[in-house]
Amino acid sequence: MKKAITLAILATLIVAPAALASDDSKAQKPAASTEKVVAGTLARVDMNYRTIAVADSKGVNWQIVWTDATKIMGGELKEGASVQVGYVEAENRNWASWIKVQEAGK
């Protein structure tokens, strides 16, 4: 019995610091890419490839991809709607983390 308790205490002392060190290292890692925001008008929507083109106030078209994890708020994704999009750059693409839609004319 004494041997089992000693082994349990030793296991706890070995595993607990390793788990804490693992959590600390995750917190210290910099984000792969910081989120950016673009606002403008939906110039194109491709539901098959889940891509949108957002024309900003300077006339630049931003190509953005969305996934099942993307949170879409507000109205429907349709051309002419005003949008704000939070995205990150990865794998040579802009990946939407959220899209906020406002119907055109509102």
Secondary structure in CASP SS format (residue, H / E / C, confidence):
PFRMAT SS
TARGET T0000
AUTHOR 0000-0000-0000
METHOD secondary structure of the structure
MODEL  1
M C 1.00
K H 1.00
K H 1.00
A H 1.00
I H 1.00
T H 1.00
L H 1.00
A H 1.00
I H 1.00
L H 1.00
A H 1.00
T H 1.00
L H 1.00
I H 1.00
V H 1.00
A H 1.00
P H 1.00
A H 1.00
A H 1.00
L H 1.00
A H 1.00
S H 1.00
D H 1.00
D H 1.00
S H 1.00
K H 1.00
A H 1.00
Q H 1.00
K C 1.00
P C 1.00
A C 1.00
A C 1.00
S C 1.00
T C 1.00
E C 1.00
K E 1.00
V E 1.00
V E 1.00
A E 1.00
G E 1.00
T E 1.00
L E 1.00
A E 1.00
R E 1.00
V E 1.00
D E 1.00
M C 1.00
N C 1.00
Y C 1.00
R C 1.00
T E 1.00
I E 1.00
A E 1.00
V E 1.00
A E 1.00
D C 1.00
S C 1.00
K C 1.00
G C 1.00
V C 1.00
N E 1.00
W E 1.00
Q E 1.00
I E 1.00
V E 1.00
W C 1.00
T C 1.00
D C 1.00
A C 1.00
T C 1.00
K E 1.00
I E 1.00
M E 1.00
G E 1.00
G C 1.00
E C 1.00
L C 1.00
K C 1.00
E C 1.00
G C 1.00
A C 1.00
S E 1.00
V E 1.00
Q E 1.00
V E 1.00
G E 1.00
Y E 1.00
V E 1.00
E E 1.00
A E 1.00
E C 1.00
N C 1.00
R E 1.00
N E 1.00
W E 1.00
A E 1.00
S E 1.00
W E 1.00
I E 1.00
K E 1.00
V E 1.00
Q E 1.00
E C 1.00
A C 1.00
G C 1.00
K C 1.00
END
